Amino acid sequence: MKDLIITLLIVLTCSIKTYSQVVLTIQKINISGVYVNIKPNEIVEGEEDGPYVHLFFSISNGSDKTVKILPKLSKMYLNFQMKDQSYSKSLFPLFQDKDSIMLKPHEQYTESVGDNIFLGTKILKDKKKDYCIELIEAIPTIKVEYISKDMTLVSSGVDKVIVL
């Protein structure tokens, strides 16, 4: 019994060490739809969905072992805070149609994902034209969370923001 517990601890320690060296980084966020010019008699599809954020992220393997990522069996979320409340939106990255991605030691995988950041929240206001103030508060708190059976990765910040 003692040997079984020791073996289990060794296996868990090795897997934690490997996955702790896998890092999710938001390299860039492109933001569009910050200001919408809504005309009284004109309807443009999506113009009232609020700002759109296009996130460019990478998953880096800093370990000496190959790491297998299973996009179809994982979930990804965009998390941010606003007015002392936390928000979480489910994301559907482009790589989700792949069965697996093998990250060799010290290799990086880059991908992108996007969504209307305030759509589905009480932040999005009907007929609102300008979301500058809300974005100034939300952007510094943005984190992307990748959750699979074997690992959970949370980004630590945003490297670059571009307003289009």
N, C-alpha and C positions, 0 to 999 in steps of 0.2 A: 504494500500500500504506500509506503514511504517513497519507494522508487517511482511509482506511478505519479505521485504528486510532484516530485522533483523533475521528472520528465515533462510533465505538463507545464510547469513553471519555465523550464528552459525553452520549450516550443513557443509559449506566449511571449517571453522576453525577446526571442529572435524575431517574431513577427511584428511586435511593437517597434522594435528598433528599425526594421526595414521600412515600415509604413510611416514612421516618424520622419524619415528622410525624403518622403514624397511630399512635394509642396505645390499648392495651388496659388497662382499669382494672377491678379487682374492687371494686365499690361496696359490696357487703354480702354476708355469708355468714350464713345461718340454719342452725343446727346442731340436729338432733334425734336422739334415741336415744343420748344420752350415757350415761344410766343406764337399764338395762333391768331391770325386775322380773320375772325368769323364775321362774314358779311350777313346782314339781315335776311336777304331773300335767296341765299346761296347755301346749299348743303354739299359738303365734300366728305366722302366716306372716311372715317377715322380721325377727322380733325378735332373731335371732342373727346378723344381717348387719352389726351394728355401727352406729356413728353415721352419720347421713345429712347431707350438706352440700348446701345449696341455694345456689348462687352466682349473684348478680346482677352482671352485668358490662356494660361499655359499650366500644364501639369508637368513638373520636373521630378525626375528620379535621381536623388543624390546618393543613393545607396550603391553597394557593389553587387547587388542582385537584380535580376530582371523582375519587374513588377507587372502583374496582369491587371488591366482595368477592364471591367465588364459593363459597358455603357447601357446595354439593354436591361440589366438588372440593377440599375442605379437610379438615383433621383438627384436633381440639382435644384437649388433654391437661390433666389436673390433676396437677401435680408438687408433691411435698413431701419433706421429709427427716425422718428419725427415727433416733435412735441411730447417727449418722454413716453412714446408708445413704439413698440416693435412691430414691424411688418415683415411678412415672408410671402414671396410669390414663387410658385413652381415654374421652373424654366425647362425648355425642351431644346437642348443643344443639338447642333447638326450631327455630331458624332453618335447620337443615340441609336442610329440605325446599324451600327457596327456591333458584331458579337463580342469582339474583344480587341484590346489594344495592348501590345506588349511593349513596355518601356524598358529598354536595355539600361544598364548602369550608366548614370550621368547623361541620360537622354531626356529630351523635352518634347512634349506633344502640345501643339498650339491649335486652338479652335475658337469659335465665337458663338455668341448667343445673344438674343435681344428680346425685349418686351416693353410694353408701355408701363413704366414704373408705377404710376399711381392708379392705373385701371383696376377696378375691383376693390378699391379702398375708399374710405370716407374723405381722403385728401382731394380726390378728383371732384371738381365742382362743375355743375351744369353751366354752360356758357362762359366759363372762365377763359380768359385770353392769355394770361401771363403767369407762368409757374417758376419764375426766377427765384423768389424767396424760398419756396418749398424745396427746390433743387439745391440751393445753397446750404440748407439744413440737412438734406438727406444724403448728398453725395459723399461727404467725409465719413459717413457711417456705413456705406455700402460694403457688403461682404457676399461672396459667393460660397455656397456650401455644396459639396459633392458628397453624397452618401451612398455607399454600396455595402454589400454583405461583409466585406473584409476590411473596409476602411472608411473613415470620415475625414474629409479635407475641408478646411475653412481658410479662405484667403485672408491675408492680414492687412490689406489696404489696396489703394489704387495708385498705379504709377503715373498715369497721364489722363487728363480729361480734355476732350475737345467738344466745343459747342458749335454745332453746324447751323 
